[in-house]
Amino acid sequence: MSVYTLNLRVFWPLVTCILCALLLLHHFILRDSEEQGDGCSDQGPGAILLFKYVLAFALCYFFIKYCTTQPGSTKRGFHRAPEVPCKPAVPKKELLEDHYEKHVRLSPHVLGHSKAHVAKLVSVLVKVGRTDVPPESSLAFRGDFVQIGSSYEEHKVGSPDCFDILVPLRLPRGLKLEPCNYNVTKGGIPLVTLETPRKSEWIRRHKAFTDTFLHSQGSAGFHRLSPDSVLRWFYSTSQHCLSMVRFPFEQRCSLSLSLVESQRVQLHLTPRSDYVCCHISMGVRLIPALPLGDNAFLVAAPGTQKGENLWTVYFPKQEQKLLGFLKSKLPANSCHLKCLQLLKEVRDLGGQTLDQQAGAEWRGVLSSYALKTAWIRLLLSTPPEAWEECHLVDRLEDLLRCLRDSLQARNLRHLLLGGDTGLLPESVALPKLVKETVPSNLWAEFCAGSLDLVSARLAFSWAHLHRLIRLGRPQRTTLGRGVHCKHIDAE
């Protein structure tokens, strides 16, 4: 409800003017009556009387003005609007801790149950499509899977309802594919083509496989493996395997498979009973992957044009080894995971008011992998004791500063392919192919103007984080609260 307050700076001059006007009117009326009474005018007493009145009202005006400017002074009938005392600024650490508990932190119980149910379902699914020996003229599942992404690296934010799984494939027996670097001089995200030897005898003997999965390069005399063809085969094979394992799961959850945006195979799991005790619907992204050697994999490169037949390199095992190595060096009360989670939250809060195009560019520059890369680089260059819980705000500011410096330099080097000799521990081995590549810049595809805008908005988001938190998200408790589950109630 709006409340009207009196503006004293306007009121008292207005009252003074009205009284002066009434005084002058009274004076002229009095003078006219005197002239009519005795027929002669006496200017002296009237002028003196007018001067006295004006002087009295002037003194009253200045006295009233002085009183109204004193703090806490009030007059009968008029009340100054009470000044709301400024709320003392909440320390940034308390603000971050409170927001982390309410919006960022995931329930360990819910996340653990979700990962266990996904692993159980996917393990059954890939075993159905497994072949003990390489197939003669088709692809096949290898029978295992690799868990990747933030859900398995303990820095997931939001909700534990989305998981990424690499599904390794077997190539047909006798087929040889040579990985070749595609962007040798560009220095962007590493891209690879899988090419057959020139005038391969295997190609002529297996025409069905060649027509389905390989694209001829014309007069060059070799073929390239098509990621689109592999993805279509993977989707249809996963549908077939799912139909074979659906019955044991039907009473506990409903399963469905979809091809999202023509590049992602998504497995949807919707619980029907207490199979998932917290009743969370989950999506599992199944990613077909071809082994490259040394626990590296090739997956279809996102965002490439049709017909380019490009693959990109994933290093899940190397990154897991590196994270394990860093964790062993850090103190028990380390804040490194919380720091990365809060950085993702700053990114999400800072980009929530952007339009579709600007938001896509914001998320593209500050992708989860880019943030993780900057975070690991800071971990490798900072003493372990600096990551104790009491240094959370300092480390988060350091991480933001490193990101802004990289944005201004237009360069964020790939963690494993950045050309940093001696940065990684000896336990992290890389395939020979990627060792010979040009140092990779994760932001090579973005223009300088876009990176400058992201840098400025990132600095603004951190400076006004308290406002973004207050306006950004509705209050809620940790995911899973309110669901009947004894494990969550005990947390």
Secondary structure, DSSP 4 states (H G I P E B T S, - for coil): -------HHHHHHHHHHHHHHHHHHHHHHHHHHHHHHHS---HHHHHHHHHHHHHHHHHHHHHHHHHHTSTT--BTTB-PPPPPPPPPPPPHHHHHHHHIIIIIPPPHHHHHHHHHHHHHHHHHHHHHTB-SS--SSS-EE-S--EEESHHHHT---S-S-EEEEEEEEEPPTT---EEEES-TTT-SS-EEEEEPPTT-HHHHH-HHHHHHHEEE-GGG--EEE-HHHHHHHHHHHHHHHHHHHHHHHHTTEEEEEEEETTTEEEEEEEESSTTSTT---EEEEEEEEEEEETTEEEEEPTTPPTT---EEEE-HHHHHHHHHHHHHHS-TTB-HHHHHHHHHHHHHHHTTTS-HHHHHHHHHHT-HHHHHHHHHHHHHTS-GGGGBGGGHHHHHHHHHHHHHHHHHHT--B-TTTS--TTTS-TT----HHHHTSPPPBTTTTS-HHHHHHHHHHHHHHHHTHHHHHHHHS----STTTTS--HHHHT-
